[in-house]
Amino acid sequence: MLCATNLILAPVSKSDYDIAMFTLLKGDCEHCGQVYRYSLLNAEFGDFSYAYCDACGKLATFNCASSFLLSMPRLLTSHQVIDAAWEPYIRSCDCGGSFRRGAAPRCVACAQPLSAEHAAAHIEHNFVSGGRGWRWQGNWSDVYCIDIEDPAHPGELRHVTDPFLDRTARAAAAESPSRGWLSGILRHNR
């Protein structure tokens, strides 16, 4: 199995210093053997919930600080896959599929769902900051999710942020975290 780490560097300022914006790791599809590159994301650290497209496996993330969430059904547990009650509020994926609870990331070559069990081997091998004995959750619904590289645009990840159903919802979701859920509550209590 191929296991390598690649860094995508972006200039931070006009100085000569760069930082890694995200790390692309390598995994392989258990169906066709195609190697894909991905980034492992922690929803707690990123303050988001997520869902995968049921047709192409693209990742959708939902910012937990968005004021639009005040009008959404309350999540039973945040910082992991969305509740099914959110699905009617989410627009379709560009491919025509739907972002759903229970969907899995898919191979970019054969479009088959990736097995969480098969992915555990390369995720655990590639995860260097977890320390010895760190074990991945082994599913596509808890705190960790993967964002797969777009093969048509190397270095870019296949994801969408806050894909709410209508323009009003997307505009509300684009509010800065400084005007997030707490200020929304305070505004409504005046």
Secondary structure, 3 states (H helix, E strand, C coil): CCCCEEEEEEECCCCCCEEEEEEEEEEECCCCCCEEEEEEEEHHHHCEEEEEECCCCCEEEEECCCHHHHHCCCCCCCCCECCHHHHHHECCCCCCCCEECCCCCECCCCCCECCHHHHHHHHHHHCCCCCCCCCCCCCCCCCEEEEEECCCCCCCECEEECCECCHHHHHHHCCCHHHCHHHHHHHHCC
